[in-house]
Amino acid sequence: MASTAAKLVLLSFAISHLIVTVGLTADPTALLRLGVVDGSLSVDPSDVETASLDFGMLSRSQPPMAVLHPASADDIARLVKAAYKSAHGLRVSARGHGHSINGQAQASNGVVIEMSGSEFGNPGTVPRVWVREQYVDVWGGMLWIDVLKRTVEHGLAPKSWTDYLYLSVGGTLSNAGISGQAFHHGPQISNVYELDVVTGKGEILTCSEKENQELFYAVLGGLGQFGIITRARIALEPAPTRVRWIRVLYSNFATFTRDQEYLISLDDQKFDYVEGFVIVDEGLINNWRSSFFSPRNPVKISSLGSDGCVLYCLEITKNYHDSTADTLDKEVESLLKRLNFIPTSVFTTDLPYEDFLDRVHKAELKLRSKNLWNVPHPWLNLFVPKSRIADFDKGVFKGILGNNKTSGPILIYPMNKNKWDQRSSAVTPDEDVFYSVGLLRSALDDGEKTHSLEYLTNQNRQIVKFCDDAGIKVKQYLPRYDTREEWMEHFGDKWDLFYQRKMEFDPRFILASGQRIFEPSSPIKTS
């Protein structure tokens, strides 16, 4: 087998050859014959097509020239180092499960690295669980559902989750990773001990709070700008066996948010998961995330005295073990007594812990069976400061959305800022408590105007403009902006540090160009 240095020379040559000849005389098997990677570097049209699309189906740039299916972190490092040394400025993007919304993992005329999938076996497809230390080492392209399956075999599980588990570890850590546990444990980026990262210079570095600290915090929430996560060491805790899952309804927004904020303030006895969603039409009572309310006993918004024809649902869970089931009812009853929901609107179910965490996937399978999954998803995710959430409700939920029939859930739940490490690249509103608002709509070709992609996209613009005009200082989660100035405003006081980190770890702007934060062809401005 060729040495690493020899492989790098061959890869640099092969990439330059591919750039010069792409679309003309490029040989799809040339890089394989050169033996520059242990995995595969493909220009097969089906691979390129897959790498050109994502879950959003909203953005499509020039397709990549090739797709790398790595056999190891070394493959990724060789590719990035060759791109770093190339005179052509080749762009490289890591792609996990392809669940980005606006083409963030695309690499126009570059190379996309497929981090997830079954084509490779060497990067550590089986997580290594450290039972005594209570952490797990996983490959960056591994899906969280596979991490869960492996860790529960040892009676352990990660502390913080996303609502959907078919996402890659590296993908969520590059954003933040949030769900109903974040109020207590913080986002997923607050539950990482150590990372292996391939920087934009092609170096493989181990980083943590104590080692290569600047890279560690840059990568967490860094939108893929500073390195590609090839290994993550994730904190674990003892896994419960079952979950008591409860939903209650509110007709008054102030009461709803007051109860949510109370629940996330508790130090001792508390629920383990706190989320909520907005119901602006009858169809969202039984939304795509789960079948919870009984269709035989439908809840009518009009029958509950709702405030402005809108209902709010508080979604909470209490984890337990079979051995503690006897005390569960008393604990739940004690917590519910402190809340002010509509008394007749309590809906409860019990299920295994893994089933609760994987609840969205079950809904996905139903939508796939009806050909309603592979459609455009013009999602908008915002962090809204607590002090302005009532204004947001009035202007958006009761105003812009009004009584329109929607085509997906609208999530809303609060988080505590002190659970977010401010040394990371992630940005949040400058208040102790802020709300995650997710408008997770799908564009459907069903003849309903309010379900069309154009309508929903324009509505998202209206919402953002409303916030700007009203002075509501929201932060986009999974952000997408068109100009450098908008990105600078997004990062605020963190922009200078973000730019400095880019210059240190990816000075040639090789990585994650699909985010459109840095464009090498135009000058970079600092505040």
N, C-alpha and C positions, 0 to 999 in steps of 0.2 A: 504494500500500500504506500502511496506517495506520502511524503512528509507534509506537515501542515504548510510549511513555506512553499513547497513545490505546488501544492494544491492551490494556494493563493495566487501564485503566478499564472497557473492554468486558468483559474476562474476569472482573473482580471482580463486575461487575453480573450477568453470565451465571451465575457460580458461585452467587451468592446466590439468583438466581432458581431455579436447579436445586435447591438445598437446600430452598427453601420448597415447591417444587411436585413434587418427586420422588415418584413413585408416584401422582400425581394428574393434573397437567396438563403435566408436563414434555415439551417438544418435543425429540425426539432430534436434530433438525437445527438447533436454535436456535443453538448455539455456532458451528456451521459458517457459518450465515447471517451471524452477527455478524463473522465473519472474524478471530477472536481468535488463532487459531493457523494456522501454515502446514501443519501435519500434520492429524490428525483427532482430534476428541474425540467418542468414540462411547458411546452407551448401548444399542447393539445387544445383545440377550440372549445371543448366542453369545460376544461379546467379554467381557461381564460374567461369564458362566459360566466361561470360560477363566481369567479373572483371579481367580476365587474358589477355584481348585484349585491344588494343586502336586503334586510328585512323591510326597510322603509320603502324600497322601490321608488324613491323620489329623485335620486341623483345618479347620473351615469356619465362618467368622464371617459376619456380615451381609455381603452382597455389596457391592462398590463401586457408587457411583452412575454412574460413567463410567470409561472407559478412554481414556487419551491415547496416540496413536501419534505421537510427535514427529517433526518434520522437521528439528529442529536443537536444540542446547542452549538456544537462545533460547526455544523453545516451553516447555521444562521450567522455565526461569527465570520466564517469565510466569505459568505455572500456580502455581508455588510462591509467588511474590511475591503473587499474588492471594489465595492461601490464607492467607498470613501476614497480609495486611491485612483479611481477612474477619472479621466479628464472630462467625462461626459455628464457627470453629476447624476448618476442613476438613482432613482427614488425607490425606496423599499418600505412596504407596509406589512405589518403583522395582522392576520385575519383569524379571529377565533371562530365563533359560531356564525359569524356574519349577521349579527343582530343589531348592527348600527342602523341609524335611521336616515342619515344624509350622506352616505358614501364615505364615511370617515376612514374606512379600512381600504379604500381603493388607492391604487398607485398608477396614475396615468403614465403610460409608456415606461413603466418600471417593472418591479418584481413584487408580487404578493406572496407572502409566506403563509401557507395554510398551517396554522398551529394546531388545529383540532382535526380529528378524523382518525381512521383506522389504518391508514397506509404506512404509518411508521410504527416501530415497536420499541425503539431504543430510548426515547426521551423520558421514559419512566411512566408508562401507561398505567401502572399500578402504584397508587400513592403509598408512601412509607409512613406508617402511623407510629409515633413514639408515645406509647401508652403512659408511661410514668411521667414523662415531661409534658404530656397533653398538648402535642402539636403534630402536624402532618406536613410532609414535604410532597409537593405535587408539581407536575409539569405545567408550564404556563398555559398550554393549550387545552388542558383537561377541563371538562365540563363539571360544574358544581354538583350535578346529579350524581356523577361518578365518585366525586369526593365524598358525598353523603353516604352512598352505598358502602364504600370502603370503611369509613370511620365508624359507622354504626355497628359494624361487625365487632368492634372493640368496645362498644358501649359509649362511644364518644361522638361528638359532632361539632362543626364550627359554630361560633356564637352568633354571627351576623350573616344575614342572607339577602338575596334579592327575591322578588316575588316569583320569578321564573328561573328555574335551575338549569335550563339548557343553554347556559352562557359560559364562556371560558373564564377561568380564573384570572388570566392576564387581562382579559377584556374588562371585567368589572373593576379590577384594581386600578386600571388606567383611568377610570372615571370616579368611582367612590364605592358603589355597591350599597344600595339602601333598600330597606324594607321595614316592616313593623317592629323589628328588634332594635333599630338604630337609636331610638330614644334612650335605650338602656346600655347597649354595648357599643354604640357608635356605628359608623358605616364599616364595611369590610376592610377599608384601608386602615382603620384603627385597630385591626385585629391580625396584623401581620408582624412576624418577628424578623424575617430575613428574606432576601430576594437574591436570585442570580439574574443578572441583566446583561444583555449584549448592547453596548452603547453604540452611538452613531459612528464611532471610530472602529467598530468591530472588535472591541475588547470585551471579554467575559469577566465581569466583576461581581463578587459577592458583596452585598451591602446590607446594612442594618442600622439600628440606632447608634451603634458603637463603631461600625466599620463602614467606610465610604458613606458617611451619613448624608452628605449633600445629594448624592445620587439616589439614595433610598427615599428621601422625602420628595425629591423631584419626580421620581417615577410614579409614586402613589398619587393618583388623581391627575397625572401629568399628560393625559390624552395621547400617550404613545410618543411624545415629543423627544424623550431623552434616552430611551432604550426599550428593548424588547424583553419582557419578563419570560425567562425560561424555567425558573423554579421559584416557588413561593412556599414559605414556611408559615402555616396558618394556625392560629390559636384554636384549641378545642376545649370543650367542657363536657361533663357527663350528659349523655343524651337521654331525654325523657322517652317514655314508651308511647304515651298517648297525649292527646290535646283535647281540651274542652273549648270548642269554637262557638263564639256568641256574636250575634248581630242584634243591635237595637236601633230604633229609629227616632229621629228628632224632626220637628217641624220648625224649630227656631234655631237660627245659625249661632247666635250668641251663646245659647245654652249648650249647643253641640261643641263649640270650640272651648268653652269653659271646662266642660267635662274632659275633653281630650287633654287640655293643658294640665288639668289636675292629675290625671292618670300618669302623665310622663314626669310629674314632679315628685312622685312617691319614692321614698328611699327603701322602705322595708317591704311589707306585703304589697305586691303589685301584680298586674297582668304581665305576661311575657311578650306580648305582641299587641301593638296599638296602631291601627290604621283606620281609614274611613273612606267613604265615597259619597259623591253627590248624585242624587237621582233627579234628573230634570224631565224625565218622562216615564210612563208606566213600564216601558220595556226594560229599563235599567234596574228595576227591582230584582230581576233574575238575570244578571249580566253574564257575559261570557267567561268571567273568571271562575265562576262556580254556579252550580244549581243549588240554592240554599233555601230561599223562601218557597213555600209550597204553592205550586200552580193551582192546586185545588182550593186554596184559600188566599187568593190574590190580594195584595195590599194596594189600595187605591190612594193616590196622593190626595185627591179631593176629599177623601173621607177622614183625613187626619189633621185637617186645619192647617195645612202647610203654609209657610211664610213665603208668599210669592210663587206658589205652585212648584216649590222645590222641597225635596226631602233630603235629609242627611242621615247617613248610616254609619254608626260607630261599629267597628269590627275589632274584637278583642279575643285573646286566647289565654288559657291557663294550661301550662304543661304539667303533666303528672306521671307517676309510675303506678303500676297496678297496686303496689303496696301502700300507696298514699291516697287511693281513690276514696277511702272512707271519709277523709277530711276535706276533699275537694269541694263538695257542695257547700259546706260552711264557709270556706274561703271565698268562693265565687259570690255567694249570697251577700257576704259582708262587703265586698267591693261594689257590687251592683247597687246596694242600698244607698251608696254615697252619690249616685248619679241621678240625673233628672231627665231621662228619656221618656218617651210615650209608654206608659205602663203596659199596654196591650201589645207591644211590638217586640217582644223578646223571642228570638229564634236561636235555638241551641242544637248543636250536634257534637258527638264525640267520634274521634277517629284516630288511627295510628299517627305518630309523629311524622313519619316519612310521607304519609299520604297528604297531610296538611301542607308540608313544605312543597310537595309536587302538585299542588292543586291546579295550577294554571295549565300544566301540561295536559291534564285530563280534558280541560276545556279546549285546548289546542287540537286534540285528536278529534273532537266533535266538529270543530270548525273545518278541519282538513277534510272530513268526510262530506262536508257540504260545499267544498271548494271556496271557503270563505277565509282561508288563512293566507294564501299567497296573493294578497291584494296590497295596494299601496297603504302605508301607515303614516299619515301625517301627524305624528305625535308631537306634543309640546309639553315639556317638563320644566317646571319653574320652582324655584325656592322663593317663597314670599315671606317677608318679615312679619312677625306676629302683630306688630302695631298697625299694620295695614290690611290684615286679612279680612276684616269686615268690609272695608272699601272694595277689596277684590271680589268678595261675595256679591255685593250690590251691583258692581259694574260688569262682572263677568258671568257668574252663575245665574243671577236674576236678570241681567241685562243682555249682554251679547248672546249668551246661550239661550236665555229665555225659555220658551216652551218648545223649542226645536226638538224634533226627534233626533237623538244622537246615535252613534254607531260604535259605541265602545265605552268602557268605564271611565269615570272621572274620579281619580283618587285625591284624597286630601288628608294629610296627617302631620302632626308637629314633631319636631326633633329638638334636642338640646345641643346647642353649639359647643358646650364644654366637652362633649363626647367626640368632637372632631379635632384632630391634631393640626394646629395652624401652621406647622412646619411643612405640611404636605402642599402639593400644588393645587388641591381642590379649593374652590372658593364658595363661600356662603354669605348670606346677608349679615350685616353687622349688628345683630341682636342676639340676645341670649337664647331665644326660642324663635324658630322659623318653621314655616310649613312647606312640605313637599306637595305640589299640585301637579298631577299628571293627567293630561287630557289624551287618553290612549284610544283615539278613534281610528277606524278603518274606513277607507274610501271604497264604497260598494257600488257596483253597477246594477242597481235595483230600481232605477227610475225615480228614486227619491232625491230631489235636488239637494237637500241638506246632507246627503251622504256622499256627494261627489267630491273628487279630489280638489277641484278648483274651489268649491265652496268652503271646504274645511281648511284649505291652505289660506284662503283669504280671511277666514275667521281667526286663524292663529295670528295673522298679521294684525288684525283688529285688537286682539287681546294684548299683544306686545305694545302696540301703539297706545292703548288705553293706559297701561301701566306707566309708560313714558310720560304721557300727558298729565296723569294724576300724580306723578312724582313717587310712584311706588317702586322702590329700588329692588326689583327682583333680580335674581341670578338664574340664568338658564342652567339646568342640569342636562347632561349630554348636549352641550352647546353647539350651535352652528351660527356663524356670522360670515358676512360677505366682505367686510373691510377690516383692515388692521386697526383702525380707530375703535371699531366696535369690540374687537378682542382686547384692546388696551383698557377700555372701559369695563369690560367683563372682569378682568383680573384686578383692576384697581391698583391698590398699593402693592400687589404681588407682581405686577407686570415687570418691573425692573429685575426682580429676582428670577422670574420666569425666563426672561430674555438672557440673563447672565448664565443660567443653567443650560440654556440651549447652546450658547457659545462654547460652553465647557464640554458638553457631552455629545452634541451633534452639530458641530460648527459648519458643516456643509449642507445642512438642511436635507438630509437623506431620508429621515424617518417620518412616517405618518403625515405625508403631505396632503392626504385627503381631508385633514382637519382644516386646511387653508388658513392656518395661523401665521405661518412664515412663508413668504414667496421669495426665493433667491433672486428673482429677476428685478425686484424692487427694493429700495433701501429700507432698512429696519429703523423705525423711530422708537425712541425711548422717552418716557415722560420726564 
